[in-house]
Amino acid sequence: MEPIYLDNAASTPVSPAVRAAMAPYYEESYGNPSAAHRLGVAASEAMDRAREQVARAVGARAKEVVFTAGGTEANNLAVLGGARARRDRGRHVIVGPTEHASVRKTALALVDEGFEVETARLDAQGALDLDWLADRLREDTVLVAQMLVSNEFGSVYPVRRVARLVRARSPHALVHVDAVQGLGKRELSLGEFGCDTLSISGHKVHGPKGVGALVVREGTAIAPVTHGGPQEHGLRAGTQNTPGIVGLGRAAEDAEATRPAAVARFAEMRARFAESLSRMDGARLVEPGAPAQEIMPGIVTMFVPGVPASVRLHHLDERGVLASAGAACNAKTKAVNPALLAAGLDADDSRRVLRFSLAATTTDDEVARALEVLEAVNRELETVQS
């Protein structure tokens, strides 16, 4: 029997439609998109179509889409390029309290360049502390980065309100939104969010790994991080990954088309997880900031007392259910996410947190079987412990 894959926040399988869209650019139209001959022109035109597809999915214009090698590179370009382009206006940077390492660590690298980097705070319930942010914004703040959806808990952060605060208090600041977990799950709009840059990644929405995009509002100053040719409006030098870009375009288009139905199904599936947890003594969903802060239902994070999550995941894996103990990029670190602390979980409790993440392709039968296995494993481990 095929395993039940419920780790889609980490990565998703490439869809058949995306593979089919990419194939010609490996086998037929394989030219360098900067070349003037017919194979180069075919590749360039394919990238133009993909740029349009991505733009429609994120509420932007095609000329605002910059293709990258993934979400990490897109976040690096926004943080480093955005701050460096404004260094004559100030050196103060604020990043969200639960940012992905590609934002958090990149911002910290700016310290060596003379920047002051602060981390925003959560309130006592785990929601973004907007009062703290309003108090810390300054005339010399040049970058504020706040993710849209937490990859660990599904918390949906109020990026529109963040952008409004920044515009009112820090007129020279670039506002960056990491929307990697939002594509296909939330309606994205560069204009509605009020941000300057927005990042997405292909492999989170059944596209290929190693390709993403930074959407840059027209007129926004960004200093390039890589240097060489004039590709991607001079912001990302190097020959573009034409098959990957084509795959990203198709994946983004499909993700937006299936989004309303997928989100409705995620909510139903999340309710089934909650019902199952009610039958496990001491188990509960982890929802930092709720109900004041919305939780994206496709990421189901839970605390299950008893053995560490790593042990429970091993038993689940043996029975064909694949999940995770948190964000894949942080699974090997010992740092406790501040959202967990706000949710009432200490460092020891954090070792007992599981994450199940859904995709548009996740079926009701898969969820039902996964929950049967989860409950069976819980009973088995309780028996062993007693």
SVG drawing of the C-alpha trace seen along z (x, -y; Angstrom):
<svg xmlns="http://www.w3.org/2000/svg" viewBox="-16 -59 47 61">
<polyline fill="none" stroke="black" stroke-width="0.4" points="0.0,0.0 1.2,-3.5 2.3,-5.6 -0.1,-8.3 1.9,-11.5 0.9,-14.3 4.1,-16.4 3.0,-18.8 4.1,-21.9 7.7,-20.6 7.3,-19.6 4.7,-18.2 5.0,-15.7 5.2,-17.2 1.8,-16.9 1.4,-15.1 0.2,-18.3 3.3,-20.2 5.6,-17.3 3.9,-17.4 4.3,-21.2 8.0,-21.0 8.9,-18.0 9.3,-19.9 11.9,-22.3 14.1,-19.4 13.6,-17.5 12.8,-20.0 13.0,-23.7 16.1,-23.4 17.9,-26.5 19.3,-29.3 16.4,-31.8 18.9,-34.6 19.8,-33.2 18.4,-34.8 17.8,-31.6 14.5,-29.7 15.2,-27.4 16.2,-30.4 13.1,-32.3 10.9,-29.3 12.4,-29.1 12.1,-32.9 8.4,-32.8 7.7,-30.0 9.2,-32.0 7.0,-34.9 3.9,-32.7 5.0,-31.4 5.6,-35.0 2.0,-35.8 0.7,-32.7 2.6,-33.6 1.6,-37.2 -2.1,-36.3 -1.7,-33.9 -0.2,-36.6 -2.2,-39.6 0.7,-41.3 1.9,-42.3 4.2,-40.0 7.0,-42.6 7.1,-42.4 7.9,-38.7 11.6,-37.8 12.4,-34.1 14.8,-32.6 16.1,-29.2 13.4,-28.9 11.8,-30.6 15.1,-30.8 16.8,-32.7 13.8,-34.9 13.8,-35.8 17.6,-36.4 17.2,-38.8 14.4,-40.7 16.2,-41.0 19.7,-41.7 18.8,-43.5 16.1,-45.6 18.2,-46.6 21.4,-47.4 19.4,-49.5 18.3,-51.7 21.4,-51.9 21.7,-55.6 18.2,-56.0 19.0,-54.0 20.2,-50.7 17.3,-49.5 15.6,-46.1 12.7,-44.3 11.8,-40.7 8.8,-38.7 9.0,-36.5 8.5,-33.2 10.2,-33.7 11.7,-31.0 15.5,-30.7 16.0,-32.2 14.6,-35.5 15.8,-35.3 19.4,-34.2 19.7,-36.5 18.7,-39.5 21.2,-38.6 23.9,-38.5 23.2,-42.2 24.6,-42.9 28.1,-42.5 27.3,-45.3 26.4,-47.7 22.6,-47.1 20.6,-46.8 18.2,-43.9 15.2,-43.4 12.8,-40.5 9.1,-41.4 7.1,-39.9 4.0,-37.8 1.5,-38.7 0.6,-36.5 -1.9,-34.5 0.6,-34.0 -0.7,-36.6 1.6,-39.2 2.0,-42.1 1.2,-45.1 1.5,-47.5 5.1,-46.5 5.7,-46.9 4.1,-50.3 6.3,-51.4 9.6,-50.1 9.2,-51.4 11.5,-54.4 12.3,-56.9 15.5,-55.0 13.8,-51.6 14.5,-50.4 13.1,-46.8 10.3,-45.0 9.8,-41.3 6.7,-39.5 5.6,-36.1 2.0,-35.5 1.4,-31.9 3.5,-30.1 5.0,-26.9 4.9,-25.4 1.4,-26.2 -0.6,-27.7 -1.0,-31.0 -2.1,-33.7 -0.4,-37.0 -2.1,-40.4 0.4,-41.6 -2.0,-44.3 -2.0,-45.9 1.8,-45.5 2.2,-47.3 -0.1,-50.2 1.9,-50.7 5.1,-50.7 3.9,-53.2 2.7,-55.6 5.9,-55.4 8.7,-54.3 8.3,-55.8 11.6,-54.6 11.1,-50.9 10.6,-48.0 7.9,-45.6 8.6,-42.0 6.1,-39.1 7.2,-35.5 4.1,-33.9 5.6,-30.5 3.0,-28.7 0.2,-31.0 0.1,-30.1 -2.8,-27.8 -4.2,-28.3 -4.8,-32.1 -5.8,-34.7 -2.5,-36.6 -2.3,-40.1 0.8,-42.3 -1.4,-45.4 -3.9,-44.4 -1.2,-43.4 0.5,-46.7 3.9,-45.1 6.8,-45.8 8.1,-42.2 6.5,-38.8 8.1,-35.4 6.8,-32.0 8.2,-28.6 7.3,-25.9 7.7,-22.7 5.1,-23.7 2.3,-23.6 3.1,-20.5 5.8,-22.3 9.4,-21.4 12.1,-22.0 14.7,-24.6 12.5,-27.3 10.6,-30.2 9.9,-33.8 10.3,-37.2 7.5,-39.5 8.8,-43.1 6.4,-46.0 7.2,-48.3 9.6,-51.1 10.9,-49.3 14.7,-49.5 16.5,-46.2 20.2,-45.7 21.2,-42.5 22.8,-39.8 24.3,-37.9 26.2,-39.6 26.7,-38.7 24.3,-38.9 21.2,-41.1 18.7,-38.3 15.5,-38.8 15.6,-42.6 19.2,-42.7 18.2,-41.3 19.2,-37.7 22.1,-37.0 22.5,-33.6 20.8,-31.5 17.3,-30.8 15.9,-27.3 13.4,-27.2 11.8,-23.8 11.5,-24.7 10.1,-28.2 7.5,-26.6 6.7,-24.1 6.3,-26.9 4.0,-28.8 1.7,-25.8 1.8,-24.9 0.9,-28.5 -2.0,-28.6 -3.3,-25.2 -2.9,-26.1 -4.9,-29.3 -7.6,-27.5 -8.1,-24.8 -7.7,-27.0 -11.3,-27.6 -12.3,-24.0 -9.0,-22.9 -9.4,-25.3 -12.9,-24.1 -11.8,-20.5 -8.9,-21.4 -11.3,-22.8 -13.3,-19.6 -10.2,-17.5 -8.9,-19.6 -12.2,-19.1 -11.6,-15.4 -8.2,-15.7 -9.6,-17.7 -12.2,-15.0 -9.6,-12.3 -7.4,-14.2 -10.4,-14.5 -10.1,-10.7 -6.5,-10.9 -5.9,-11.9 -4.1,-15.3 -3.8,-15.7 -4.8,-19.0 -4.3,-21.2 -1.7,-23.9 -3.2,-27.1 -1.1,-30.1 -3.0,-33.4 -6.4,-31.8 -9.2,-32.8 -8.0,-36.4 -5.5,-35.2 -6.7,-33.0 -5.3,-29.5 -4.8,-28.2 -6.5,-24.8 -4.1,-22.9 -1.4,-22.8 -2.5,-20.7 -0.1,-21.0 -0.8,-19.0 0.6,-18.3 0.4,-14.7 1.8,-13.9 4.0,-10.9 6.9,-9.9 8.8,-12.5 7.4,-13.2 10.4,-11.6 9.4,-8.2 5.8,-8.6 6.7,-9.6 8.9,-6.4 5.8,-4.3 3.6,-6.2 6.2,-5.8 6.4,-2.0 2.6,-1.9 2.8,-4.1 1.9,-7.5 4.4,-10.3 4.3,-13.5 6.8,-15.7 7.8,-17.0 7.7,-20.6 9.1,-22.6 11.6,-20.5 14.1,-23.3 14.1,-23.5 13.6,-19.8 17.2,-19.3 17.6,-22.4 16.8,-22.8 15.4,-26.3 11.8,-26.6 9.5,-28.7 8.1,-31.6 4.6,-30.6 4.9,-27.3 5.7,-29.2 2.7,-31.4 0.6,-28.3 1.5,-27.1 4.2,-24.6 7.7,-24.6 10.9,-23.3 10.1,-19.7 6.6,-19.9 7.9,-21.2 9.5,-17.8 6.0,-16.3 4.6,-18.4 3.5,-16.8 2.6,-18.5 0.4,-17.0 0.1,-19.1 -2.4,-18.7 -2.5,-19.2 -5.2,-19.7 -4.6,-16.0 -5.1,-14.7 -8.1,-12.4 -10.7,-11.9 -9.8,-8.2 -6.1,-9.1 -7.1,-11.2 -9.4,-8.6 -6.7,-5.9 -4.0,-8.2 -6.2,-9.0 -6.9,-5.3 -3.1,-4.7 -2.5,-7.7 -5.0,-6.5 -3.6,-2.9 -0.1,-4.1 -1.1,-6.2 -2.8,-3.3 0.2,-1.1 2.6,-3.6 0.4,-4.2 0.4,-0.5 4.2,-0.3 4.6,-3.3 2.3,-1.9"/>
</svg>
